[in-house]
Amino acid sequence: MNCMKTIARGTLALSACFGILVGCSGASSDGEMANGALLRQETLYLSGQQNSAPGSFNPLAESWAASWPVGGRFNLMYEPLITYNSLNGQIEDLLGHLVEELSNNDSIVVDLNPAAKWSDGKPVTSNDVTFMFLRGSINTTEQISAIHVDTLKNDAGPVERLSFMVNKQARNNPLTVRDLLQATRIAPAHVFEPMIKEKGLDEVKKMLMDQNPVVSGPYGLQSYNESKIILKRRDDYWGNAALHNGQLPAPKYIVHPIYKNNEHNTIAMREGNLDASQSFIPRIERKAGAGVHTWWNEPPYFRPGAMPKLVINTTKEPLNDKRFRRALATAIDYTALRQFAVSNYTSSLKPGLIMPTDLEGKYIVDEDLSTYGANLSITDDAERLNVVKQMLSEAGIKSVFNEDGSLNHMENAKGERLPTLSITSPAGWTDWEAMVTIAVDGMRKAGIDIREGFVDGGQYWPAMGLGNFDLVMHKPVADVTPSLPWSRFNEIMSSRDWQPLGGWAGVNIGRYNKPGSPEYRPEVDQLLSAIPLMTDSSEIAKAYRELNKIFMEDQPSIPLVYLPEQFYEFSDRVWTNWPTAENPYAPAQLPWVASGTKILWNLKLAK
């Protein structure tokens, strides 16, 4: 889910928004004060992921049911084989080590760390890995056809080597296999398989698993209630010796308070009762006096990693005309988006679907942007309106205005009145609401009959998957992974699994590039199939250039801003030595996901 929302399904009133949170379930230890509260100097308070009462801590549960830190890509209790460092694009060790020199388009090779152990003392083995990838609750068979296991002998003892075979008959995509290896958390087969044998997988997935779960990560579940989740450090965590030179993570406890909305989150950060957050905090530069900081001290403040956009339903008139879609993109005031919707947290937007970052920017060809892309840099309102009106005229669209100058409706080339368009977006996601409002304002001024369509989550997610929208706010590929920018192009443009309206679309929700249609461009799918198998950097760059040209020509969606993979804000009032642009020892991530988890071993108490 988008981490910038201010309300979420099932949000509950907060029993302790501010101040030091009290331990729940009667938990007590020598690290707690006599009244049951956790010592502030031992406790790290993180927020921005859990927005409703905790449900399940089962690593096999459906993604919508699993609570922090079990759902998603969190490393604190259950760990993946490897992690991805979004600062430099490097794969880093965790439960395993990627053997790059043996990996290729046929298989990705990982050596298990022989030191890795579960909290019950049993070793992490290839059986745990094959259980999760092939026999657990996730389905990876389209990407991985088999996992071959070999045992190597060296001076330190036997090492299990796993070769993840790329499924040539299905996806034939080593990029997505690499994505899976850093996104899939491994669960203990010796715990779950006996339960599955007795109860069946579906029943086991419904179990809460909240009582002393067997984990491999550096923290275990201490207690929880509807206002917070508390984790406690495992001092016998295998990675302390194997990965961190014998050090323990600095915080003994990690607490995730469950705030009612972003305003409570912001207050807690300002008051020093929260140490880090991935929630949207507006005007963060004004919080520096209270000890609240982020990656950079100047705009855009955050490292970009995601691209929220308006995905267009290309099956509907006049949205099925790329000339009209390009007019929509040109009508938006991107300077207003940057300054007012996202507090200047984005650099100037460039046409295309490639982000100008250290990892992707090498694929952007600047001369193509002016040749093929919509004009996003018009700052004069009158000039922008004139350009868009000319584009609408070329698309056969007539704007009909009232006597007072307000827009009444649009008509097509046949003189037929067109229905008012709508932008579907979740209600309460304040930054998204601001983006939609600014986009609608620019479009209506230019003669495009469109309105905001803010809906609750129960309407938003089904509408997006079934195609029940005109335009919809969406942030595809929110995580920075090894497959970018391929995965972003694939999610917006791939017609391999094209679905008609009413059929559930996992990718290409805008139904762009329908196979067999007069507008079908087979080169899109050809490029998307070829890129993951390319090894020559110049050929890869050439292929991305062609994909980006096609995207700019056809405009199947409208990127709005560059935002971070996750908002990364921290307070140095209690804990210091957070990574920043001046101290980039870890990515700009909270210390609970991917390579950002190493922050836990580097934090220091403020003096």
C-alpha positions in Angstrom: 0.0 0.0 0.0 1.0 3.6 -0.5 2.9 4.7 2.6 1.7 8.3 2.2 -2.0 7.7 3.0 -3.5 9.4 6.0 -6.3 6.9 6.6 -6.5 3.2 6.1 -9.0 0.5 6.2 -9.8 -0.5 9.8 -8.0 2.4 11.3 -8.5 2.5 15.1 -8.3 5.2 17.7 -4.9 5.6 19.2 -4.6 5.0 22.9 -1.1 6.6 23.2 -0.2 8.9 20.4 2.4 10.9 22.1 4.9 10.2 24.9 6.7 6.9 25.7 4.6 4.0 24.8 3.7 1.4 27.4 4.4 -2.3 27.0 1.4 -4.5 26.3 0.4 -8.0 27.3 2.0 -7.6 30.7 5.5 -7.8 29.1 8.3 -7.1 31.5 12.1 -7.5 31.6 15.2 -6.1 33.2 15.2 -3.6 30.3 12.0 -2.0 31.3 11.2 0.5 34.0 9.2 -0.5 37.0 6.0 0.9 35.6 6.2 -1.3 32.6 7.3 1.3 30.0 10.3 0.6 27.8 13.4 2.5 28.5 13.7 5.3 25.9 17.5 4.8 25.5 16.9 1.1 24.5 14.0 1.6 22.2 13.7 2.7 18.6 10.3 4.0 17.5 9.5 3.6 13.8 6.3 4.3 11.9 4.6 4.5 8.5 3.8 0.9 7.6 1.2 -0.4 10.0 -1.9 1.8 9.9 -4.6 -0.5 11.5 -4.8 -3.0 14.3 -2.4 -5.9 13.8 -3.8 -9.1 12.4 -1.5 -11.9 11.4 2.3 -12.5 11.9 2.2 -15.5 9.7 4.8 -15.4 6.8 2.6 -17.6 4.7 -0.5 -15.3 5.1 -1.9 -13.4 2.2 -0.1 -10.0 1.7 -3.2 -8.0 2.8 -3.5 -10.0 6.0 0.1 -10.0 7.2 1.1 -7.3 9.7 4.4 -5.4 10.1 7.1 -6.7 10.1 6.1 -10.0 8.5 4.2 -8.7 5.4 6.1 -7.2 2.6 9.9 -6.9 2.3 10.8 -6.5 6.0 13.9 -8.3 7.3 13.5 -8.0 11.1 11.9 -11.4 11.7 12.0 -13.3 8.5 14.9 -12.8 6.1 15.5 -13.1 2.3 18.5 -14.8 0.8 20.0 -11.5 -0.4 19.3 -7.8 -0.3 19.4 -5.1 -2.9 21.3 -1.8 -2.2 19.4 0.9 -3.9 22.3 3.4 -3.5 24.7 1.5 -5.7 22.7 -1.4 -7.3 24.8 -4.0 -5.5 23.4 -7.3 -4.2 24.4 -7.9 -0.6 24.6 -11.0 1.5 22.0 -12.1 4.1 20.9 -15.8 4.4 22.9 -16.4 1.3 25.5 -15.1 -1.1 24.9 -14.4 -4.7 27.5 -16.2 -6.8 27.6 -13.7 -9.6 30.3 -15.4 -11.6 28.2 -18.6 -11.9 24.9 -16.8 -12.5 23.6 -16.4 -16.0 20.4 -16.3 -18.1 19.8 -20.0 -17.3 20.2 -20.0 -13.5 20.9 -17.7 -10.6 23.3 -19.2 -8.1 23.2 -18.6 -4.3 25.3 -20.2 -1.6 23.6 -20.5 1.8 25.4 -19.0 4.7 26.3 -22.1 6.9 26.0 -19.9 10.0 22.4 -19.0 9.4 20.1 -20.4 12.1 16.5 -20.2 13.3 15.7 -18.9 16.7 15.1 -22.5 17.9 18.7 -23.3 17.0 18.1 -25.3 13.9 20.1 -24.4 10.8 18.6 -22.6 7.8 18.8 -25.1 5.0 17.9 -25.6 1.3 14.7 -27.4 2.5 13.5 -24.1 4.0 14.3 -22.3 0.7 12.6 -24.8 -1.5 9.7 -24.9 0.8 9.1 -21.2 0.5 9.7 -20.9 -3.2 8.1 -24.1 -4.4 5.8 -25.5 -1.7 4.8 -22.6 0.4 2.1 -20.0 -0.1 3.7 -18.0 -2.9 3.8 -19.1 -6.5 7.1 -18.7 -8.3 6.8 -21.4 -10.8 6.4 -19.0 -13.8 9.8 -17.6 -13.0 11.6 -20.6 -11.5 11.2 -24.1 -13.0 13.4 -25.9 -10.3 16.0 -25.3 -7.6 19.0 -27.6 -7.9 20.9 -28.1 -4.6 24.6 -29.1 -4.4 26.8 -29.5 -1.3 30.2 -28.0 -1.4 33.0 -28.8 1.0 35.5 -26.2 2.3 37.6 -25.6 5.4 34.7 -24.1 7.3 32.4 -27.1 6.6 29.7 -28.0 4.1 27.9 -25.2 2.1 24.7 -25.7 0.3 24.7 -24.2 -3.2 21.3 -23.4 -4.8 20.8 -22.9 -8.5 17.5 -21.2 -9.3 16.6 -22.4 -12.8 15.0 -19.8 -14.9 11.7 -21.1 -16.4 12.4 -21.0 -20.1 9.0 -22.3 -21.0 7.1 -19.6 -19.1 8.6 -16.2 -18.4 12.2 -16.8 -19.3 13.3 -13.8 -17.3 16.4 -13.9 -15.0 15.6 -10.3 -13.9 12.4 -11.3 -12.2 14.2 -14.3 -10.6 16.7 -11.8 -9.0 13.8 -9.7 -7.8 12.3 -12.8 -6.2 15.5 -13.7 -4.4 15.6 -10.3 -2.6 11.8 -10.0 -2.1 10.9 -13.5 -0.7 11.3 -14.0 3.0 12.3 -17.6 4.0 10.1 -19.4 6.6 11.1 -22.5 8.6 9.9 -25.6 6.8 10.3 -27.8 9.9 7.7 -25.6 11.6 5.2 -25.2 8.8 5.3 -28.5 6.9 4.0 -30.6 9.8 1.1 -28.2 10.3 0.3 -28.2 6.6 0.3 -32.0 6.5 -2.2 -32.0 9.4 -4.4 -29.0 8.6 -3.8 -28.1 4.9 -2.1 -25.0 3.5 -5.2 -22.9 3.4 -5.9 -23.4 7.1 -2.3 -22.8 8.1 -2.2 -19.5 6.2 -5.1 -18.3 8.5 -3.1 -19.0 11.7 -1.9 -15.8 13.5 1.6 -17.2 14.4 1.9 -14.6 17.2 3.2 -16.8 20.0 7.0 -17.2 20.1 7.3 -17.6 16.3 10.5 -19.3 15.0 12.4 -16.6 13.0 15.8 -16.1 11.5 16.0 -12.3 11.9 17.6 -10.1 14.5 14.3 -9.3 16.3 11.4 -11.4 17.6 7.8 -10.5 18.4 7.5 -9.3 22.0 3.9 -8.2 22.1 1.2 -6.1 20.3 -2.2 -4.5 20.6 -4.3 -2.2 18.6 -2.0 0.8 19.3 1.5 -0.6 18.8 3.7 -3.6 17.9 6.8 -4.3 20.0 9.8 -6.3 18.8 12.7 -7.4 21.1 16.3 -7.9 20.0 17.5 -11.5 19.7 21.0 -11.4 21.3 21.8 -14.8 19.8 21.0 -13.7 16.3 23.3 -15.6 13.9 24.1 -12.6 11.8 25.7 -10.6 14.7 28.8 -12.8 14.4 28.5 -13.8 10.7 27.7 -10.4 9.2 28.4 -7.7 11.9 31.7 -8.5 13.5 30.0 -9.7 16.7 28.1 -6.5 17.3 24.5 -6.4 18.6 21.9 -4.0 17.0 21.9 -0.8 19.1 18.2 -0.8 20.0 17.0 -3.5 22.3 13.4 -2.9 21.3 11.7 -1.7 18.2 8.2 -0.2 18.5 5.8 0.6 15.7 3.2 2.9 17.0 -0.1 2.8 15.1 -1.1 6.4 14.5 -4.6 7.5 13.5 -3.2 9.7 10.7 -0.2 11.5 9.3 -0.7 14.5 11.6 -0.2 12.4 14.7 2.9 10.9 13.0 4.3 14.4 12.3 3.7 15.6 15.9 5.4 12.5 17.3 8.5 13.2 15.0 8.6 16.8 16.1 8.4 16.0 19.8 11.1 13.3 19.6 8.8 10.5 20.5 9.3 8.9 17.1 12.8 8.2 15.7 12.1 7.5 12.0 9.1 7.3 9.7 8.2 6.5 6.1 5.0 8.6 6.2 4.5 11.8 4.1 5.5 14.8 6.3 5.0 18.1 4.4 7.6 20.9 4.6 10.2 18.8 6.2 12.7 21.6 6.0 10.7 23.5 8.7 11.2 20.5 11.1 15.0 20.7 11.2 14.9 22.9 14.3 13.1 20.0 16.1 15.8 17.5 15.0 13.9 16.0 12.1 16.0 15.4 8.9 16.2 13.4 5.8 18.7 12.4 3.1 19.5 15.9 1.7 19.1 19.2 3.5 18.0 20.9 0.2 15.3 20.1 -2.4 14.4 17.5 -3.3 15.4 16.3 0.2 14.6 12.6 -0.7 16.3 10.2 -3.1 13.9 9.4 -5.9 12.8 5.8 -6.4 9.1 5.8 -7.5 7.0 7.5 -10.1 3.3 8.1 -9.2 1.3 8.5 -12.4 -2.1 8.7 -13.9 -2.8 5.5 -15.8 -5.1 6.0 -18.7 -7.9 3.6 -19.7 -6.9 3.4 -23.4 -10.1 1.5 -24.4 -12.4 4.5 -23.9 -13.2 7.4 -26.2 -11.5 9.9 -26.4 -8.7 8.3 -24.2 -8.1 5.7 -27.0 -6.5 8.5 -29.1 -2.9 9.1 -28.3 -3.2 12.7 -29.4 -5.8 13.3 -26.7 -3.6 11.5 -24.1 -0.6 13.7 -25.0 -2.9 16.8 -24.6 -3.8 15.6 -21.1 -0.1 15.3 -20.2 0.7 18.7 -21.5 -2.2 20.4 -19.7 -0.7 19.7 -16.2 1.2 22.4 -14.3 4.2 20.3 -13.2 5.7 23.2 -11.3 2.6 23.5 -9.1 2.7 19.7 -8.6 6.3 19.9 -7.4 5.9 22.9 -5.2 2.4 22.5 -3.7 1.4 18.8 -3.9 4.7 17.2 -2.7 6.5 20.0 -0.8 9.3 20.3 -3.4 10.3 16.6 -2.8 10.9 16.0 -6.5 13.2 17.2 -9.2 11.8 18.6 -12.5 10.0 15.9 -14.4 11.3 14.6 -17.7 9.2 13.0 -20.4 9.3 9.2 -20.5 9.2 6.3 -18.2 12.9 6.3 -17.1 13.9 8.1 -13.9 17.0 10.3 -14.0 18.7 8.5 -11.1 22.2 7.1 -10.7 20.9 3.6 -11.6 18.6 4.4 -14.5 19.6 7.8 -15.9 22.2 6.3 -18.2 19.3 5.1 -20.4 17.8 8.6 -21.0 18.7 10.2 -24.3 18.0 13.9 -23.9 17.5 14.6 -27.6 14.6 12.1 -27.7 12.7 14.0 -25.0 12.0 17.1 -27.1 11.5 15.0 -30.2 9.0 12.4 -28.9 7.9 13.6 -25.5 5.0 15.9 -24.4 6.1 19.4 -23.5 6.2 19.3 -19.7 8.3 22.4 -19.2 5.8 25.2 -20.1 5.7 27.5 -17.2 3.5 30.2 -18.7 -0.2 29.4 -18.1 -1.4 31.2 -21.3 1.1 29.4 -23.5 0.2 26.0 -22.0 -3.5 26.6 -22.6 -2.9 27.6 -26.2 -0.7 24.6 -26.9 -3.2 22.2 -25.4 -6.2 23.7 -27.2 -4.3 23.2 -30.5 -3.6 19.6 -29.6 -7.3 19.0 -28.8 -8.3 20.5 -32.1 -5.9 18.2 -33.9 -7.5 15.3 -32.0 -11.0 16.4 -33.2 -12.1 17.5 -29.7 -14.2 20.6 -29.3 -14.5 22.3 -25.8 -17.9 23.9 -25.2 -17.8 26.8 -22.6 -20.6 28.6 -20.7 -21.2 32.3 -21.1 -19.2 32.9 -17.9 -16.2 31.2 -19.4 -16.5 28.0 -17.4 -16.2 24.7 -19.2 -19.5 22.9 -19.9 -18.6 19.8 -21.9 -16.5 18.3 -24.7 -17.6 17.1 -28.2 -16.0 14.7 -30.6 -15.4 15.2 -34.3 -19.0 14.0 -35.0 -20.4 16.7 -32.7 -21.4 14.1 -30.1 -21.2 15.2 -26.5 -18.6 13.2 -24.5 -19.2 12.2 -20.9 -17.2 13.9 -18.2 -14.0 12.1 -17.4 -12.9 11.2 -13.9 -9.6 10.5 -12.1 -10.0 7.7 -9.6 -7.8 8.1 -6.5 -8.0 6.9 -2.8 -9.7 9.4 -0.5 -7.6 10.6 2.3 -4.2 10.1 0.7 -3.5 13.8 1.0 -0.5 14.1 -1.4 -2.3 12.1 -4.1 -5.4 14.2 -3.6 -3.4 17.3 -4.1 -1.8 15.9 -7.3 -5.2 15.0 -8.7 -6.7 18.4 -7.8 -3.8 20.3 -9.5 -4.0 18.0 -12.6 -7.8 18.5 -12.9 -7.4 22.2 -12.5 -4.9 22.4 -15.4 -6.9 20.1 -17.7 -10.2 22.0 -17.1 -8.6 25.3 -17.8 -7.4 23.9 -21.1 -10.9 22.7 -22.1 -10.7 19.1 -20.9 -13.9 18.0 -19.1 -12.6 16.0 -16.2 -13.3 15.8 -12.5 -11.7 14.3 -9.3 -13.0 10.9 -8.3 -11.9 10.2 -4.7 -13.1 6.8 -3.4 -12.3 4.6 -0.5 -10.0 1.6 -0.7 -12.9 -0.8 -1.1 -13.7 0.8 -4.4 -10.2 1.9 -5.5 -8.4 -1.5 -5.7 -11.2 -3.4 -7.6 -11.7 -0.5 -10.0 -8.0 -0.5 -10.8 -7.7 -4.2 -11.5 -11.0 -4.5 -13.4 -10.5 -1.4 -15.5 -13.4 0.4 -14.1 -11.9 3.9 -14.4 -11.1 6.6 -16.9 -7.8 7.6 -15.3 -6.5 6.2 -12.1 -3.7 7.3 -9.7 -1.2 4.5 -9.4 2.4 4.0 -8.2 3.6 0.9 -10.1 6.8 -0.8 -9.0 7.1 1.2 -5.8 10.2 -0.8 -4.6 13.7 -0.2 -6.1 14.7 -3.7 -7.3 17.3 -5.2 -9.7 14.8 -5.3 -12.6 14.3 -1.6 -12.9 13.5 0.1 -15.3 12.4 -3.0 -17.1 9.7 -3.8 -14.5 8.2 -0.3 -14.8 7.9 -0.5 -18.6 6.5 -4.0 -18.2 3.8 -3.0 -15.7 2.6 -0.1 -17.9 3.0 -1.4 -21.4 3.2 -5.2 -21.5 0.3 -6.9 -23.4 1.5 -10.4 -22.8 -1.3 -11.0 -20.3 -3.6 -8.4 -21.7 -7.1 -8.5 -20.1 -10.3 -7.0 -21.4 -12.4 -4.7 -19.2 -13.9 -6.7 -16.4 -11.0 -9.2 -16.4 -8.5 -8.8 -13.6 -5.3 -7.2 -14.9 -2.2 -7.6 -12.8 -0.1 -5.4 -15.2 -1.1 -3.0 -17.9 -4.2 -1.9 -16.1 -4.8 0.7 -18.8 -5.3 -2.0 -21.4 -2.7 -0.4 -23.7 -1.5 -2.1 -26.9 -4.3 -4.7 -27.4 -3.0 -7.6 -29.4 -4.7 -7.8 -32.8 -6.0 -4.2 -32.7 -5.0 -1.7 -35.5 -2.9 0.2 -33.0 -1.0 -2.9 -31.8 2.8 -2.4 -31.7 4.4 -5.8 -31.5 7.8 -4.2 -31.0 6.8 -3.3 -27.4 6.4 -7.0 -26.3 9.4 -8.0 -28.4 11.6 -5.5 -26.5 10.2 -6.4 -23.1 11.0 -10.1 -23.8 14.5 -9.4 -25.1 15.9 -7.0 -22.5 16.0 -9.4 -19.6 18.2 -11.8 -21.7 20.6 -9.1 -23.0 24.1 -9.0 -21.6 25.7 -6.3 -23.7 25.3 -2.9 -22.1 25.1 -1.0 -25.4 22.3 -3.2 -26.6 20.4 -2.8 -23.4 20.7 1.0 -23.6 19.5 0.9 -27.2 16.5 -1.3 -26.3 15.5 1.0 -23.4 15.8 4.0 -25.7 13.3 2.4 -28.2 10.9 1.5 -25.4 11.0 5.1 -24.0 10.4 6.5 -27.5 7.3 4.4 -27.9 6.0 5.3 -24.4 6.4 9.1 -25.2 4.7 8.7 -28.6 1.7 6.8 -27.2 1.5 8.2 -23.7 -0.4 5.3 -22.1 0.1 6.9 -18.7 1.1 10.3 -17.3 4.0 10.4 -14.8 3.5 13.2 -12.3 6.5 13.4 -10.0 9.5 11.5 -8.8 9.1 10.4 -5.2 11.2 8.2 -2.9 10.9 4.5 -2.7 9.8 5.2 0.8 9.8 8.5 2.6 12.8 8.5 4.9 12.6 10.9 7.8 14.5 10.6 11.0 15.0 12.4 14.4 18.4 12.7 15.9 17.1 13.7 19.4 17.6 10.2 20.8 19.4 8.1 18.1 22.2 9.5 15.9 24.4 8.4 13.0 21.5 7.9 10.5 22.7 7.5 6.9 22.5 10.7 4.8 24.1 12.0 1.6 27.1 13.0 3.7 27.2 9.7 5.5 25.9 7.2 2.9 26.8 3.9 4.5 23.2 2.6 3.9 20.4 3.5 1.6 17.7 6.0 2.4 15.4 3.4 3.9 14.1 2.8 7.4 16.1 0.2 9.3 13.7 -2.6 8.6 13.9 -3.4 4.9 16.5 -4.5 2.3 20.0 -3.0 2.9 18.6 -0.4 5.2 18.5 -2.9 8.0 22.3 -2.5 8.6 21.4 0.9 10.1 20.5 -0.9 13.3 24.1 -1.9 13.9 25.3 1.7 13.3 22.9 3.8 15.4 24.4 5.6 18.4 22.7 7.2 21.4 22.7 11.0 21.4 24.7 12.6 24.2 
